[in-house]
Amino acid sequence: MTAPLIVAGVDVGGSLKGFHAVALKDGAYFKQFVSRDAAALAVWCAATGAACVGVDAPCRWSANGRARSAERELMAGKISCFATPTRAAAERHPSDYFRWMLNGAELFAQLESRYALFSGQRNTAMRPLCFETFPQAIACALAGTLVSAKRKRAIRRALLTRAGVDISQLSNIDKVDAALCALAAHHLALGSHKVYGEPTTGLIVVPRAALAIAG
């Protein structure tokens, strides 16, 4: 009997919101977890048996203060996204604006004690994989076209439903986005994925798509 494929996705928020995680088993809704503690979230992913974990936060900082390669590629495909700063710039920002990125960096640090950061090759690491992803790019990939970020609540729920994911337990947009990240993890585990960027400044992974303008 083949073991079930369990994957997880994580939506990363600021100090108050924390982390929302959703796990899928064989592409169907499995369970969820909410915490402000990156270490607890990483333990939950491992205890759940997730083979791949997709995280909606930068896995690496900008080296020069400009948008990373993956972000430039998304923007070239007309998919709006944040430009990741250097870590020093994020830490010295006077407000909490970059707190979610700092939280994401902490989560990756915790995950990487158990998971190998995806480098573009699925079969080079013995450990399970973690990786960066982006819900808006996932939604566009699943739709096969550019979709509105302003109507994300309705569009993303519809796309999850179309993919066979039960959305009845996804009570807010954070859990919806976590489920989209988990769906990207499912596609990566199956090899049906698309990669933006290069490993040094971080890859962004989404399901393989029909986005002609994004290459």
PyMOL commands that place a pseudoatom at each C-alpha (Angstrom):
pseudoatom trace, name=CA, resn=MET, resi=1, chain=A, elem=C, hetatm=0, pos=[0.000, 0.000, 0.000]
pseudoatom trace, name=CA, resn=THR, resi=2, chain=A, elem=C, hetatm=0, pos=[1.347, 3.411, -0.971]
pseudoatom trace, name=CA, resn=ALA, resi=3, chain=A, elem=C, hetatm=0, pos=[1.770, 5.852, 1.897]
pseudoatom trace, name=CA, resn=PRO, resi=4, chain=A, elem=C, hetatm=0, pos=[-0.427, 8.960, 1.671]
pseudoatom trace, name=CA, resn=LEU, resi=5, chain=A, elem=C, hetatm=0, pos=[1.165, 12.168, 0.426]
pseudoatom trace, name=CA, resn=ILE, resi=6, chain=A, elem=C, hetatm=0, pos=[0.947, 14.758, 3.199]
pseudoatom trace, name=CA, resn=VAL, resi=7, chain=A, elem=C, hetatm=0, pos=[2.020, 18.350, 2.557]
pseudoatom trace, name=CA, resn=ALA, resi=8, chain=A, elem=C, hetatm=0, pos=[1.559, 21.658, 4.371]
pseudoatom trace, name=CA, resn=GLY, resi=9, chain=A, elem=C, hetatm=0, pos=[1.255, 25.329, 3.543]
pseudoatom trace, name=CA, resn=VAL, resi=10, chain=A, elem=C, hetatm=0, pos=[1.847, 28.322, 5.792]
pseudoatom trace, name=CA, resn=ASP, resi=11, chain=A, elem=C, hetatm=0, pos=[0.527, 31.867, 5.613]
pseudoatom trace, name=CA, resn=VAL, resi=12, chain=A, elem=C, hetatm=0, pos=[2.873, 34.200, 7.509]
pseudoatom trace, name=CA, resn=GLY, resi=13, chain=A, elem=C, hetatm=0, pos=[1.639, 37.288, 9.318]
pseudoatom trace, name=CA, resn=GLY, resi=14, chain=A, elem=C, hetatm=0, pos=[2.973, 39.951, 11.643]
pseudoatom trace, name=CA, resn=SER, resi=15, chain=A, elem=C, hetatm=0, pos=[3.342, 39.946, 15.406]
pseudoatom trace, name=CA, resn=LEU, resi=16, chain=A, elem=C, hetatm=0, pos=[-0.381, 39.700, 16.172]
pseudoatom trace, name=CA, resn=LYS, resi=17, chain=A, elem=C, hetatm=0, pos=[-1.530, 37.378, 13.401]
pseudoatom trace, name=CA, resn=GLY, resi=18, chain=A, elem=C, hetatm=0, pos=[1.318, 34.884, 13.492]
pseudoatom trace, name=CA, resn=PHE, resi=19, chain=A, elem=C, hetatm=0, pos=[1.208, 31.733, 11.373]
pseudoatom trace, name=CA, resn=HIS, resi=20, chain=A, elem=C, hetatm=0, pos=[-1.749, 29.881, 9.830]
pseudoatom trace, name=CA, resn=ALA, resi=21, chain=A, elem=C, hetatm=0, pos=[-0.990, 26.407, 8.498]
pseudoatom trace, name=CA, resn=VAL, resi=22, chain=A, elem=C, hetatm=0, pos=[-3.079, 23.903, 6.527]
pseudoatom trace, name=CA, resn=ALA, resi=23, chain=A, elem=C, hetatm=0, pos=[-2.129, 20.325, 5.690]
pseudoatom trace, name=CA, resn=LEU, resi=24, chain=A, elem=C, hetatm=0, pos=[-3.417, 18.293, 2.749]
pseudoatom trace, name=CA, resn=LYS, resi=25, chain=A, elem=C, hetatm=0, pos=[-3.427, 14.513, 2.474]
pseudoatom trace, name=CA, resn=ASP, resi=26, chain=A, elem=C, hetatm=0, pos=[-3.421, 13.209, -1.100]
pseudoatom trace, name=CA, resn=GLY, resi=27, chain=A, elem=C, hetatm=0, pos=[-4.618, 16.627, -2.235]
pseudoatom trace, name=CA, resn=ALA, resi=28, chain=A, elem=C, hetatm=0, pos=[-7.584, 16.800, 0.163]
pseudoatom trace, name=CA, resn=TYR, resi=29, chain=A, elem=C, hetatm=0, pos=[-8.018, 18.904, 3.300]
pseudoatom trace, name=CA, resn=PHE, resi=30, chain=A, elem=C, hetatm=0, pos=[-6.426, 17.178, 6.302]
pseudoatom trace, name=CA, resn=LYS, resi=31, chain=A, elem=C, hetatm=0, pos=[-5.868, 19.496, 9.272]
pseudoatom trace, name=CA, resn=GLN, resi=32, chain=A, elem=C, hetatm=0, pos=[-4.808, 22.984, 10.338]
pseudoatom trace, name=CA, resn=PHE, resi=33, chain=A, elem=C, hetatm=0, pos=[-2.787, 24.787, 12.989]
pseudoatom trace, name=CA, resn=VAL, resi=34, chain=A, elem=C, hetatm=0, pos=[-2.499, 28.407, 14.167]
pseudoatom trace, name=CA, resn=SER, resi=35, chain=A, elem=C, hetatm=0, pos=[0.369, 29.759, 16.265]
pseudoatom trace, name=CA, resn=ARG, resi=36, chain=A, elem=C, hetatm=0, pos=[2.567, 32.807, 16.814]
pseudoatom trace, name=CA, resn=ASP, resi=37, chain=A, elem=C, hetatm=0, pos=[5.511, 30.516, 17.558]
pseudoatom trace, name=CA, resn=ALA, resi=38, chain=A, elem=C, hetatm=0, pos=[7.706, 29.589, 14.575]
pseudoatom trace, name=CA, resn=ALA, resi=39, chain=A, elem=C, hetatm=0, pos=[9.296, 26.680, 16.453]
pseudoatom trace, name=CA, resn=ALA, resi=40, chain=A, elem=C, hetatm=0, pos=[5.875, 25.231, 17.329]
pseudoatom trace, name=CA, resn=LEU, resi=41, chain=A, elem=C, hetatm=0, pos=[4.768, 25.548, 13.706]
pseudoatom trace, name=CA, resn=ALA, resi=42, chain=A, elem=C, hetatm=0, pos=[7.862, 23.702, 12.461]
pseudoatom trace, name=CA, resn=VAL, resi=43, chain=A, elem=C, hetatm=0, pos=[7.273, 20.926, 15.009]
pseudoatom trace, name=CA, resn=TRP, resi=44, chain=A, elem=C, hetatm=0, pos=[3.633, 20.653, 13.848]
pseudoatom trace, name=CA, resn=CYS, resi=45, chain=A, elem=C, hetatm=0, pos=[4.674, 20.309, 10.199]
pseudoatom trace, name=CA, resn=ALA, resi=46, chain=A, elem=C, hetatm=0, pos=[7.086, 17.497, 11.060]
pseudoatom trace, name=CA, resn=ALA, resi=47, chain=A, elem=C, hetatm=0, pos=[4.635, 15.762, 13.424]
pseudoatom trace, name=CA, resn=THR, resi=48, chain=A, elem=C, hetatm=0, pos=[1.929, 15.934, 10.744]
pseudoatom trace, name=CA, resn=GLY, resi=49, chain=A, elem=C, hetatm=0, pos=[4.244, 14.083, 8.386]
pseudoatom trace, name=CA, resn=ALA, resi=50, chain=A, elem=C, hetatm=0, pos=[4.441, 16.813, 5.758]
pseudoatom trace, name=CA, resn=ALA, resi=51, chain=A, elem=C, hetatm=0, pos=[6.822, 15.839, 2.968]
pseudoatom trace, name=CA, resn=CYS, resi=52, chain=A, elem=C, hetatm=0, pos=[6.823, 19.372, 1.536]
pseudoatom trace, name=CA, resn=VAL, resi=53, chain=A, elem=C, hetatm=0, pos=[6.053, 22.681, 3.257]
pseudoatom trace, name=CA, resn=GLY, resi=54, chain=A, elem=C, hetatm=0, pos=[5.255, 25.801, 1.224]
pseudoatom trace, name=CA, resn=VAL, resi=55, chain=A, elem=C, hetatm=0, pos=[5.649, 29.150, 2.985]
pseudoatom trace, name=CA, resn=ASP, resi=56, chain=A, elem=C, hetatm=0, pos=[4.228, 32.502, 1.906]
pseudoatom trace, name=CA, resn=ALA, resi=57, chain=A, elem=C, hetatm=0, pos=[7.298, 34.534, 2.924]
pseudoatom trace, name=CA, resn=PRO, resi=58, chain=A, elem=C, hetatm=0, pos=[10.759, 35.166, 1.506]
pseudoatom trace, name=CA, resn=CYS, resi=59, chain=A, elem=C, hetatm=0, pos=[13.165, 32.302, 2.125]
pseudoatom trace, name=CA, resn=ARG, resi=60, chain=A, elem=C, hetatm=0, pos=[16.158, 34.580, 1.524]
pseudoatom trace, name=CA, resn=TRP, resi=61, chain=A, elem=C, hetatm=0, pos=[16.813, 38.323, 1.789]
pseudoatom trace, name=CA, resn=SER, resi=62, chain=A, elem=C, hetatm=0, pos=[17.786, 40.636, -1.046]
pseudoatom trace, name=CA, resn=ALA, resi=63, chain=A, elem=C, hetatm=0, pos=[21.549, 40.882, -1.423]
pseudoatom trace, name=CA, resn=ASN, resi=64, chain=A, elem=C, hetatm=0, pos=[21.546, 44.461, -2.711]
pseudoatom trace, name=CA, resn=GLY, resi=65, chain=A, elem=C, hetatm=0, pos=[18.236, 46.037, -1.653]
pseudoatom trace, name=CA, resn=ARG, resi=66, chain=A, elem=C, hetatm=0, pos=[16.622, 45.524, -5.056]
pseudoatom trace, name=CA, resn=ALA, resi=67, chain=A, elem=C, hetatm=0, pos=[13.917, 42.999, -5.943]
pseudoatom trace, name=CA, resn=ARG, resi=68, chain=A, elem=C, hetatm=0, pos=[15.185, 39.436, -6.053]
pseudoatom trace, name=CA, resn=SER, resi=69, chain=A, elem=C, hetatm=0, pos=[15.339, 37.488, -9.314]
pseudoatom trace, name=CA, resn=ALA, resi=70, chain=A, elem=C, hetatm=0, pos=[12.148, 35.536, -8.566]
pseudoatom trace, name=CA, resn=GLU, resi=71, chain=A, elem=C, hetatm=0, pos=[10.254, 38.737, -7.798]
pseudoatom trace, name=CA, resn=ARG, resi=72, chain=A, elem=C, hetatm=0, pos=[11.463, 40.396, -11.000]
pseudoatom trace, name=CA, resn=GLU, resi=73, chain=A, elem=C, hetatm=0, pos=[10.300, 37.382, -13.001]
pseudoatom trace, name=CA, resn=LEU, resi=74, chain=A, elem=C, hetatm=0, pos=[6.856, 37.518, -11.387]
pseudoatom trace, name=CA, resn=MET, resi=75, chain=A, elem=C, hetatm=0, pos=[6.605, 41.247, -12.050]
pseudoatom trace, name=CA, resn=ALA, resi=76, chain=A, elem=C, hetatm=0, pos=[7.621, 40.673, -15.672]
pseudoatom trace, name=CA, resn=GLY, resi=77, chain=A, elem=C, hetatm=0, pos=[4.649, 38.309, -15.865]
pseudoatom trace, name=CA, resn=LYS, resi=78, chain=A, elem=C, hetatm=0, pos=[2.414, 41.124, -14.502]
pseudoatom trace, name=CA, resn=ILE, resi=79, chain=A, elem=C, hetatm=0, pos=[1.986, 39.402, -11.126]
pseudoatom trace, name=CA, resn=SER, resi=80, chain=A, elem=C, hetatm=0, pos=[2.368, 42.047, -8.426]
pseudoatom trace, name=CA, resn=CYS, resi=81, chain=A, elem=C, hetatm=0, pos=[4.493, 41.062, -5.439]
pseudoatom trace, name=CA, resn=PHE, resi=82, chain=A, elem=C, hetatm=0, pos=[6.521, 42.571, -2.628]
pseudoatom trace, name=CA, resn=ALA, resi=83, chain=A, elem=C, hetatm=0, pos=[10.187, 43.363, -3.262]
pseudoatom trace, name=CA, resn=THR, resi=84, chain=A, elem=C, hetatm=0, pos=[12.174, 41.816, -0.427]
pseudoatom trace, name=CA, resn=PRO, resi=85, chain=A, elem=C, hetatm=0, pos=[14.696, 44.190, 1.200]
pseudoatom trace, name=CA, resn=THR, resi=86, chain=A, elem=C, hetatm=0, pos=[17.991, 43.314, 2.817]
pseudoatom trace, name=CA, resn=ARG, resi=87, chain=A, elem=C, hetatm=0, pos=[17.645, 41.919, 6.337]
pseudoatom trace, name=CA, resn=ALA, resi=88, chain=A, elem=C, hetatm=0, pos=[19.336, 45.022, 7.743]
pseudoatom trace, name=CA, resn=ALA, resi=89, chain=A, elem=C, hetatm=0, pos=[16.771, 47.277, 6.038]
pseudoatom trace, name=CA, resn=ALA, resi=90, chain=A, elem=C, hetatm=0, pos=[13.892, 45.190, 7.375]
pseudoatom trace, name=CA, resn=GLU, resi=91, chain=A, elem=C, hetatm=0, pos=[15.262, 45.241, 10.909]
pseudoatom trace, name=CA, resn=ARG, resi=92, chain=A, elem=C, hetatm=0, pos=[15.861, 49.000, 11.009]
pseudoatom trace, name=CA, resn=HIS, resi=93, chain=A, elem=C, hetatm=0, pos=[12.467, 49.961, 9.541]
pseudoatom trace, name=CA, resn=PRO, resi=94, chain=A, elem=C, hetatm=0, pos=[10.742, 52.224, 12.103]
pseudoatom trace, name=CA, resn=SER, resi=95, chain=A, elem=C, hetatm=0, pos=[7.392, 50.455, 11.893]
pseudoatom trace, name=CA, resn=ASP, resi=96, chain=A, elem=C, hetatm=0, pos=[6.280, 46.813, 11.966]
pseudoatom trace, name=CA, resn=TYR, resi=97, chain=A, elem=C, hetatm=0, pos=[5.964, 46.843, 8.162]
pseudoatom trace, name=CA, resn=PHE, resi=98, chain=A, elem=C, hetatm=0, pos=[8.458, 44.032, 7.543]
pseudoatom trace, name=CA, resn=ARG, resi=99, chain=A, elem=C, hetatm=0, pos=[7.637, 42.029, 10.672]
pseudoatom trace, name=CA, resn=TRP, resi=100, chain=A, elem=C, hetatm=0, pos=[5.925, 39.312, 8.603]
pseudoatom trace, name=CA, resn=MET, resi=101, chain=A, elem=C, hetatm=0, pos=[9.117, 38.862, 6.547]
pseudoatom trace, name=CA, resn=LEU, resi=102, chain=A, elem=C, hetatm=0, pos=[11.194, 38.626, 9.729]
pseudoatom trace, name=CA, resn=ASN, resi=103, chain=A, elem=C, hetatm=0, pos=[8.698, 36.072, 11.071]
pseudoatom trace, name=CA, resn=GLY, resi=104, chain=A, elem=C, hetatm=0, pos=[8.996, 34.170, 7.816]
pseudoatom trace, name=CA, resn=ALA, resi=105, chain=A, elem=C, hetatm=0, pos=[12.788, 34.158, 8.107]
pseudoatom trace, name=CA, resn=GLU, resi=106, chain=A, elem=C, hetatm=0, pos=[12.473, 32.726, 11.620]
pseudoatom trace, name=CA, resn=LEU, resi=107, chain=A, elem=C, hetatm=0, pos=[10.109, 30.042, 10.371]
pseudoatom trace, name=CA, resn=PHE, resi=108, chain=A, elem=C, hetatm=0, pos=[12.510, 29.016, 7.604]
pseudoatom trace, name=CA, resn=ALA, resi=109, chain=A, elem=C, hetatm=0, pos=[15.328, 28.866, 10.165]
pseudoatom trace, name=CA, resn=GLN, resi=110, chain=A, elem=C, hetatm=0, pos=[13.199, 26.510, 12.267]
pseudoatom trace, name=CA, resn=LEU, resi=111, chain=A, elem=C, hetatm=0, pos=[12.052, 24.421, 9.299]
pseudoatom trace, name=CA, resn=GLU, resi=112, chain=A, elem=C, hetatm=0, pos=[15.555, 24.011, 7.923]
pseudoatom trace, name=CA, resn=SER, resi=113, chain=A, elem=C, hetatm=0, pos=[16.566, 21.941, 10.946]
pseudoatom trace, name=CA, resn=ARG, resi=114, chain=A, elem=C, hetatm=0, pos=[14.154, 19.301, 9.619]
pseudoatom trace, name=CA, resn=TYR, resi=115, chain=A, elem=C, hetatm=0, pos=[13.564, 20.216, 5.956]
pseudoatom trace, name=CA, resn=ALA, resi=116, chain=A, elem=C, hetatm=0, pos=[15.958, 20.948, 3.097]
pseudoatom trace, name=CA, resn=LEU, resi=117, chain=A, elem=C, hetatm=0, pos=[15.297, 24.278, 1.395]
pseudoatom trace, name=CA, resn=PHE, resi=118, chain=A, elem=C, hetatm=0, pos=[14.286, 23.502, -2.188]
pseudoatom trace, name=CA, resn=SER, resi=119, chain=A, elem=C, hetatm=0, pos=[17.170, 24.318, -4.543]
pseudoatom trace, name=CA, resn=GLY, resi=120, chain=A, elem=C, hetatm=0, pos=[15.492, 23.433, -7.820]
pseudoatom trace, name=CA, resn=GLN, resi=121, chain=A, elem=C, hetatm=0, pos=[16.144, 19.673, -7.701]
pseudoatom trace, name=CA, resn=ARG, resi=122, chain=A, elem=C, hetatm=0, pos=[13.609, 17.461, -5.922]
pseudoatom trace, name=CA, resn=ASN, resi=123, chain=A, elem=C, hetatm=0, pos=[15.765, 14.350, -5.591]
pseudoatom trace, name=CA, resn=THR, resi=124, chain=A, elem=C, hetatm=0, pos=[19.042, 15.731, -4.270]
pseudoatom trace, name=CA, resn=ALA, resi=125, chain=A, elem=C, hetatm=0, pos=[18.093, 15.839, -0.560]
pseudoatom trace, name=CA, resn=MET, resi=126, chain=A, elem=C, hetatm=0, pos=[17.226, 12.918, 1.677]
pseudoatom trace, name=CA, resn=ARG, resi=127, chain=A, elem=C, hetatm=0, pos=[15.192, 15.178, 3.951]
pseudoatom trace, name=CA, resn=PRO, resi=128, chain=A, elem=C, hetatm=0, pos=[11.725, 16.496, 3.100]
pseudoatom trace, name=CA, resn=LEU, resi=129, chain=A, elem=C, hetatm=0, pos=[11.558, 19.917, 1.435]
pseudoatom trace, name=CA, resn=CYS, resi=130, chain=A, elem=C, hetatm=0, pos=[10.483, 23.407, 2.419]
pseudoatom trace, name=CA, resn=PHE, resi=131, chain=A, elem=C, hetatm=0, pos=[10.153, 26.223, -0.095]
pseudoatom trace, name=CA, resn=GLU, resi=132, chain=A, elem=C, hetatm=0, pos=[8.877, 29.740, -0.735]
pseudoatom trace, name=CA, resn=THR, resi=133, chain=A, elem=C, hetatm=0, pos=[5.641, 30.301, -2.598]
pseudoatom trace, name=CA, resn=PHE, resi=134, chain=A, elem=C, hetatm=0, pos=[3.148, 33.122, -3.210]
pseudoatom trace, name=CA, resn=PRO, resi=135, chain=A, elem=C, hetatm=0, pos=[-0.681, 32.785, -3.119]
pseudoatom trace, name=CA, resn=GLN, resi=136, chain=A, elem=C, hetatm=0, pos=[-1.402, 35.305, -5.887]
pseudoatom trace, name=CA, resn=ALA, resi=137, chain=A, elem=C, hetatm=0, pos=[0.992, 33.520, -8.241]
pseudoatom trace, name=CA, resn=ILE, resi=138, chain=A, elem=C, hetatm=0, pos=[-0.513, 30.173, -7.221]
pseudoatom trace, name=CA, resn=ALA, resi=139, chain=A, elem=C, hetatm=0, pos=[-4.003, 31.477, -7.974]
pseudoatom trace, name=CA, resn=CYS, resi=140, chain=A, elem=C, hetatm=0, pos=[-2.923, 32.695, -11.410]
pseudoatom trace, name=CA, resn=ALA, resi=141, chain=A, elem=C, hetatm=0, pos=[-1.281, 29.344, -12.117]
pseudoatom trace, name=CA, resn=LEU, resi=142, chain=A, elem=C, hetatm=0, pos=[-4.350, 27.362, -11.070]
pseudoatom trace, name=CA, resn=ALA, resi=143, chain=A, elem=C, hetatm=0, pos=[-6.635, 29.632, -13.112]
pseudoatom trace, name=CA, resn=GLY, resi=144, chain=A, elem=C, hetatm=0, pos=[-4.332, 29.513, -16.137]
pseudoatom trace, name=CA, resn=THR, resi=145, chain=A, elem=C, hetatm=0, pos=[-4.567, 33.297, -16.436]
pseudoatom trace, name=CA, resn=LEU, resi=146, chain=A, elem=C, hetatm=0, pos=[-4.005, 36.466, -14.443]
pseudoatom trace, name=CA, resn=VAL, resi=147, chain=A, elem=C, hetatm=0, pos=[-6.677, 36.888, -11.764]
pseudoatom trace, name=CA, resn=SER, resi=148, chain=A, elem=C, hetatm=0, pos=[-7.699, 39.850, -9.627]
pseudoatom trace, name=CA, resn=ALA, resi=149, chain=A, elem=C, hetatm=0, pos=[-5.968, 40.225, -6.254]
pseudoatom trace, name=CA, resn=LYS, resi=150, chain=A, elem=C, hetatm=0, pos=[-8.780, 42.564, -5.177]
pseudoatom trace, name=CA, resn=ARG, resi=151, chain=A, elem=C, hetatm=0, pos=[-11.275, 39.702, -5.446]
pseudoatom trace, name=CA, resn=LYS, resi=152, chain=A, elem=C, hetatm=0, pos=[-8.952, 37.191, -3.839]
pseudoatom trace, name=CA, resn=ARG, resi=153, chain=A, elem=C, hetatm=0, pos=[-11.379, 35.853, -1.239]
pseudoatom trace, name=CA, resn=ALA, resi=154, chain=A, elem=C, hetatm=0, pos=[-13.914, 34.637, -3.782]
pseudoatom trace, name=CA, resn=ILE, resi=155, chain=A, elem=C, hetatm=0, pos=[-11.420, 33.664, -6.488]
pseudoatom trace, name=CA, resn=ARG, resi=156, chain=A, elem=C, hetatm=0, pos=[-9.060, 31.692, -4.251]
pseudoatom trace, name=CA, resn=ARG, resi=157, chain=A, elem=C, hetatm=0, pos=[-11.883, 29.792, -2.562]
pseudoatom trace, name=CA, resn=ALA, resi=158, chain=A, elem=C, hetatm=0, pos=[-13.300, 28.882, -5.962]
pseudoatom trace, name=CA, resn=LEU, resi=159, chain=A, elem=C, hetatm=0, pos=[-9.897, 27.679, -7.188]
pseudoatom trace, name=CA, resn=LEU, resi=160, chain=A, elem=C, hetatm=0, pos=[-9.392, 25.499, -4.110]
pseudoatom trace, name=CA, resn=THR, resi=161, chain=A, elem=C, hetatm=0, pos=[-12.849, 24.006, -4.583]
pseudoatom trace, name=CA, resn=ARG, resi=162, chain=A, elem=C, hetatm=0, pos=[-12.093, 23.321, -8.238]
pseudoatom trace, name=CA, resn=ALA, resi=163, chain=A, elem=C, hetatm=0, pos=[-8.890, 21.574, -7.152]
pseudoatom trace, name=CA, resn=GLY, resi=164, chain=A, elem=C, hetatm=0, pos=[-10.903, 19.279, -4.859]
pseudoatom trace, name=CA, resn=VAL, resi=165, chain=A, elem=C, hetatm=0, pos=[-9.975, 20.927, -1.544]
pseudoatom trace, name=CA, resn=ASP, resi=166, chain=A, elem=C, hetatm=0, pos=[-12.810, 21.178, 1.012]
pseudoatom trace, name=CA, resn=ILE, resi=167, chain=A, elem=C, hetatm=0, pos=[-12.945, 24.847, 2.053]
pseudoatom trace, name=CA, resn=SER, resi=168, chain=A, elem=C, hetatm=0, pos=[-15.565, 24.473, 4.815]
pseudoatom trace, name=CA, resn=GLN, resi=169, chain=A, elem=C, hetatm=0, pos=[-12.857, 24.552, 7.509]
pseudoatom trace, name=CA, resn=LEU, resi=170, chain=A, elem=C, hetatm=0, pos=[-11.064, 27.560, 6.011]
pseudoatom trace, name=CA, resn=SER, resi=171, chain=A, elem=C, hetatm=0, pos=[-12.755, 30.325, 7.971]
pseudoatom trace, name=CA, resn=ASN, resi=172, chain=A, elem=C, hetatm=0, pos=[-10.599, 33.264, 6.857]
pseudoatom trace, name=CA, resn=ILE, resi=173, chain=A, elem=C, hetatm=0, pos=[-8.325, 34.395, 4.036]
pseudoatom trace, name=CA, resn=ASP, resi=174, chain=A, elem=C, hetatm=0, pos=[-5.204, 33.421, 5.999]
pseudoatom trace, name=CA, resn=LYS, resi=175, chain=A, elem=C, hetatm=0, pos=[-6.308, 29.777, 6.060]
pseudoatom trace, name=CA, resn=VAL, resi=176, chain=A, elem=C, hetatm=0, pos=[-7.332, 29.978, 2.403]
pseudoatom trace, name=CA, resn=ASP, resi=177, chain=A, elem=C, hetatm=0, pos=[-3.868, 31.242, 1.505]
pseudoatom trace, name=CA, resn=ALA, resi=178, chain=A, elem=C, hetatm=0, pos=[-2.262, 28.536, 3.648]
pseudoatom trace, name=CA, resn=ALA, resi=179, chain=A, elem=C, hetatm=0, pos=[-4.281, 25.934, 1.745]
pseudoatom trace, name=CA, resn=LEU, resi=180, chain=A, elem=C, hetatm=0, pos=[-3.094, 27.409, -1.562]
pseudoatom trace, name=CA, resn=CYS, resi=181, chain=A, elem=C, hetatm=0, pos=[0.495, 27.139, -0.318]
pseudoatom trace, name=CA, resn=ALA, resi=182, chain=A, elem=C, hetatm=0, pos=[-0.193, 23.507, 0.607]
pseudoatom trace, name=CA, resn=LEU, resi=183, chain=A, elem=C, hetatm=0, pos=[-1.577, 22.896, -2.868]
pseudoatom trace, name=CA, resn=ALA, resi=184, chain=A, elem=C, hetatm=0, pos=[1.657, 24.293, -4.323]
pseudoatom trace, name=CA, resn=ALA, resi=185, chain=A, elem=C, hetatm=0, pos=[3.509, 21.827, -2.055]
pseudoatom trace, name=CA, resn=HIS, resi=186, chain=A, elem=C, hetatm=0, pos=[1.352, 19.009, -3.404]
pseudoatom trace, name=CA, resn=HIS, resi=187, chain=A, elem=C, hetatm=0, pos=[2.305, 19.977, -6.963]
pseudoatom trace, name=CA, resn=LEU, resi=188, chain=A, elem=C, hetatm=0, pos=[5.990, 20.182, -6.050]
pseudoatom trace, name=CA, resn=ALA, resi=189, chain=A, elem=C, hetatm=0, pos=[5.874, 16.723, -4.487]
pseudoatom trace, name=CA, resn=LEU, resi=190, chain=A, elem=C, hetatm=0, pos=[4.313, 15.382, -7.694]
pseudoatom trace, name=CA, resn=GLY, resi=191, chain=A, elem=C, hetatm=0, pos=[6.735, 17.237, -9.950]
pseudoatom trace, name=CA, resn=SER, resi=192, chain=A, elem=C, hetatm=0, pos=[4.026, 19.387, -11.553]
pseudoatom trace, name=CA, resn=HIS, resi=193, chain=A, elem=C, hetatm=0, pos=[5.521, 22.727, -10.551]
pseudoatom trace, name=CA, resn=LYS, resi=194, chain=A, elem=C, hetatm=0, pos=[7.065, 25.886, -11.997]
pseudoatom trace, name=CA, resn=VAL, resi=195, chain=A, elem=C, hetatm=0, pos=[10.046, 27.720, -10.502]
pseudoatom trace, name=CA, resn=TYR, resi=196, chain=A, elem=C, hetatm=0, pos=[10.850, 31.441, -10.537]
pseudoatom trace, name=CA, resn=GLY, resi=197, chain=A, elem=C, hetatm=0, pos=[14.257, 32.854, -9.660]
pseudoatom trace, name=CA, resn=GLU, resi=198, chain=A, elem=C, hetatm=0, pos=[17.542, 31.245, -8.668]
pseudoatom trace, name=CA, resn=PRO, resi=199, chain=A, elem=C, hetatm=0, pos=[18.691, 29.523, -5.480]
pseudoatom trace, name=CA, resn=THR, resi=200, chain=A, elem=C, hetatm=0, pos=[21.057, 32.175, -4.102]
pseudoatom trace, name=CA, resn=THR, resi=201, chain=A, elem=C, hetatm=0, pos=[18.344, 34.782, -3.506]
pseudoatom trace, name=CA, resn=GLY, resi=202, chain=A, elem=C, hetatm=0, pos=[15.529, 32.244, -3.263]
pseudoatom trace, name=CA, resn=LEU, resi=203, chain=A, elem=C, hetatm=0, pos=[13.216, 30.306, -5.547]
pseudoatom trace, name=CA, resn=ILE, resi=204, chain=A, elem=C, hetatm=0, pos=[9.454, 30.860, -5.648]
pseudoatom trace, name=CA, resn=VAL, resi=205, chain=A, elem=C, hetatm=0, pos=[7.521, 27.707, -6.546]
pseudoatom trace, name=CA, resn=VAL, resi=206, chain=A, elem=C, hetatm=0, pos=[3.974, 27.503, -7.922]
pseudoatom trace, name=CA, resn=PRO, resi=207, chain=A, elem=C, hetatm=0, pos=[1.949, 24.792, -9.689]
pseudoatom trace, name=CA, resn=ARG, resi=208, chain=A, elem=C, hetatm=0, pos=[2.821, 24.295, -13.335]
pseudoatom trace, name=CA, resn=ALA, resi=209, chain=A, elem=C, hetatm=0, pos=[0.671, 26.703, -15.284]
pseudoatom trace, name=CA, resn=ALA, resi=210, chain=A, elem=C, hetatm=0, pos=[-0.594, 27.927, -18.623]
pseudoatom trace, name=CA, resn=LEU, resi=211, chain=A, elem=C, hetatm=0, pos=[0.569, 31.501, -17.959]
pseudoatom trace, name=CA, resn=ALA, resi=212, chain=A, elem=C, hetatm=0, pos=[1.838, 32.358, -21.423]
pseudoatom trace, name=CA, resn=ILE, resi=213, chain=A, elem=C, hetatm=0, pos=[2.946, 35.877, -20.528]
pseudoatom trace, name=CA, resn=ALA, resi=214, chain=A, elem=C, hetatm=0, pos=[4.958, 34.597, -17.553]
pseudoatom trace, name=CA, resn=GLY, resi=215, chain=A, elem=C, hetatm=0, pos=[6.884, 32.156, -19.700]
for i in range(1, 215): cmd.bond("trace and resi %d" % i, "trace and resi %d" % (i + 1))
show_as sticks, trace
zoom trace
